[in-house]
Amino acid sequence: MNFDWLLKVPVAHRGLHDDEFPENSMPAFQAAIEHGFNIEIDVHLSSDGKLVVFHDDNLKRVCGIDAKVKDCTVEQLVKTHLNDTEFTIPTFDEFLDMVDGRTGILCEIKGLNPYDNSIAAAVCERVKTYKGNIALQSFNYGAVRYCRLNSDRPSGQLCTWRNPKGTKRSHVMDFMGKLHITRISKPDFIAYDIRDLDDNVYVAKARKSVPVITWTVNTPEKLAVARKCADNIIFETIGSLVAQEYGPVLKDTLL
């Protein structure tokens, strides 16, 4: 399976977002395309079974509404504004139609229940007819395994050694951080947390067999670690620096 496009061109985390263009918004995606970057997105299912592009399980942080994405209809979600802007939550269909093969997409499948393949199944079905480059990834080893078995798109295992509070080394996080989880999911690539990438013997060993992408690279110091320890980056806030570092590659994508 050839997915060099994912390894050569930096990936804009939730689009090329800033104070003007919110994360996972259509203008943030358009900005990434115009600068030649690949795009990382997140997808959930609405209560009526439609795929939408949004990161959190709950709308509160980004939209100021205390409601879970899975409990809202797609009609409600597409009318919900992001960070008090005019921009609203896009559907996966709208996003794919807008990108239309102009750059590569790294799609994170949300949800953590390894026995619930509903989001993975919907994504795999939808991307069958998409003509551009797209790769799938998830923290959910069940979703990664499902995608690997049911799609011809590259499937990656997201990994971190840290829990949501930023601490680490519980038994569950050790299982993921030391990449034992990949024995189950058997991914085509690994997307690993930059915070624990430097001098990580488990990642270095895994990298001999599969490519490693790292997230979220948002400082010059993390970019230096990424250059040494990973095959590509998922970045935010340092777009100008990334453009300088990868200038020739990005120029090729815009030709």
N, C-alpha and C positions, 0 to 999 in steps of 0.2 A: 504494500500500500504506500503510495507516494503522497506525502503531504508537506513537501518542502515549503509551500507557501506559508504554512503556519510557523515554520521555524526560521524563516528569513526576515519576515516583516514584523516589526513590533506591533503589539496588540493594545489598543486603547481600551482601558478598563471602563465598561459601561458607556462607551463612546468617549469622545474628546470633550468632556464636560468641564464647566467652570461656573463662576458666579452667575453668568448670563444663561447658560444652557445646562439644565439639570441632568444628572446621571440618568441613563437609559431613556433619553428623550430623542425625538426625531432630529432636532438640530444638532445635538451632540454627535449623533451618528453621521449626519451629513458632513460635519466638520472633520471627523476622522477620515471619511472618504476623500475629502478635498486635500487633506494633508498626506494621503497615501498610506495610512495606517490600516491594519486589520482591526476588527471590532469584537470586543467581548460583550456578551449580553447575558441576561438571566431570564428564564421563563417559568411561569406558573400556569396552572389551569384555573379558570374562573369556575363559579358554581354551576354554570351551564356548559362546561366542557370546552371552553375556548382558550387557546393559548395567548397569554399576554406577556409583555416584556416588562419585568419589574423584579427588583432584587429581594426585598424583605418579604417575610411571610405576612407582616402586618403593614398597613398603610400609614401608620402614625408618624414615623420618622420623616418620611418624604412628603406626605400629603396632609398630615395633621388630622387624620381621621382614624380613630381606634377601631379598626375592622380588619379582619383577615381577608387576604386576596381570595382564598378558596370559598369564602362565604358571600362574595359579591358576584353579580352577573357581569358579563362582558359589557353590557350597556351601561351599567353603573361605573365600571372601571374606566372606560374610554372617555367619560365625562369628568373624571377626577383629575384635578390639576396638580402638577408637580412643583413643590416648593413655592407656592404662591405665584407661579408664572402662568402665562397663557397656554403652556404646553401640557398635554395630558398623556396618560398612560397609553402607549401604542399596543396594538395587537401584533402577534408574531407575523401574521399575514401582511399587515401594513409595513412592517419592518423589512421583510423579505422582498416585497414589491419595490420598496424604495432603494434597497441596496442593489438588487438586480444584477448580481455578479460583479459589481464594480470593485469590490474588495473582499477579502476573506472574513469569515465569521466564526467566532468561537462561542458556542452556545452552552451555557451552564444550565443543566436540568436541576431544578430545585426539589426539595423534599428529601427526607432522610430515612424513610421506611424502606428497607431493601426488598420488602415483599409487595410494595405498591408501585407498579410500573405504569401507572396511568399517564403521568407526564411524559415519561420516556417513550411510551407507545405513541402518544399523540405527536411528539416531535419527530420520531422516526417515520411515521406515516406522512407527515407534512413535507419533510425534506426529500422524499422520494422524487418529487417533481421539481425541486429547486435546481437550477442549472449551474449555480455558482459554487465556489469553494465554501464548505462549512464543516466544522468539526464539533463534536459533542463532548461534554465533560460533566462530571458531577462528583460531589463528596460521597454520594450514595453508591456504594459498590454494586448494589442490585441494579441500579439504573445504568451504570457503566457496562455491566455484564449484559444487560438486556440490549443496549445499543450495539454492542459488539456482535451479538448474535442475530440482530434483526435489522441492521443497517450496514450499508457499505461505506458509511462515513467514518473517519477516524474517531476513536472513543478514548477519552483520557480520564485518569483518576486524579481528582483534586485531593491534595493531602496537606495536613498541617499537624504540628505537634502541640497546638494550643487550643484551648477551649474558647468559647465566645468571650470570656472575660480577659483573654490574653495570657492566662497562665497555662502551664503545660504539665506533662508527665503523670497524668492519671493513667490507669490501666488502658482505658479506651483510647486515649490520645497517643499512648505509646504504640498501640497496635497500628494506628494510622501513621504516626510520625516516623516509625521505623520501617514503614512500607510493607508490613506484613499483609495489609489489606489488598495489595496488588496480586497476591497469590490467588485471591478469589476472583477479582475483577479482570485480571490479565489485560491491562489496558495497552493501547497503541502508543500512548505517551503519558507522562506524569506532569501535573501542574502543582508545584510545591511552594509553600509559604516561604517568602524571602527571609523572614525573621529567623529561621533556623536552618538556612541553607549553607552558610559558610562552614567549611570543614565538616560537613555532614557525611559520614562514611557510608551511610545507607543509601543516600542519593547518589554519591559518587559511584558506588557499585552498580546501582540500578541503571545509571546513565550509560554504562557499557552495553546495555541491551536495548533500552528505549530512550527516546529524547526526553529532556526535562525542560519545561517552561516554568518560570517563576513569577509569583505575584505577591503583593502589589508593589511594584518598584516606584517609589515616589520621592526619593532623595538621591543626590549624587553618590552617596556612600553605598546605598543599596544597588545602584546601577553598577558600581565597581564590583560588588559581590556577584551580581548576575553575570557579568562578563566572564568571570572566572569559573562559575559553577553551573551555568545553565545554557541551554541552546537558544532560548529566546525569552522575551519579557512581556508581561502584562503590566502596563504602567498607567499612572495618572499624575497630574499636576506638574510633571516635568517634560511636557511635550516638546518645548524648544530644545532642551538638552538632548532628548532622544532623537529629534530631527537632525541635530548636529552629528550625533554619533552614527546614525544610520542613513545619512544623506544620500549616498549613491544608490542604496537599495530602494529608498522611497522615491527617488527620481525615476527609477525604472518602472515603478508601479503606476506612475502618473502619465507615462508615455502613451 
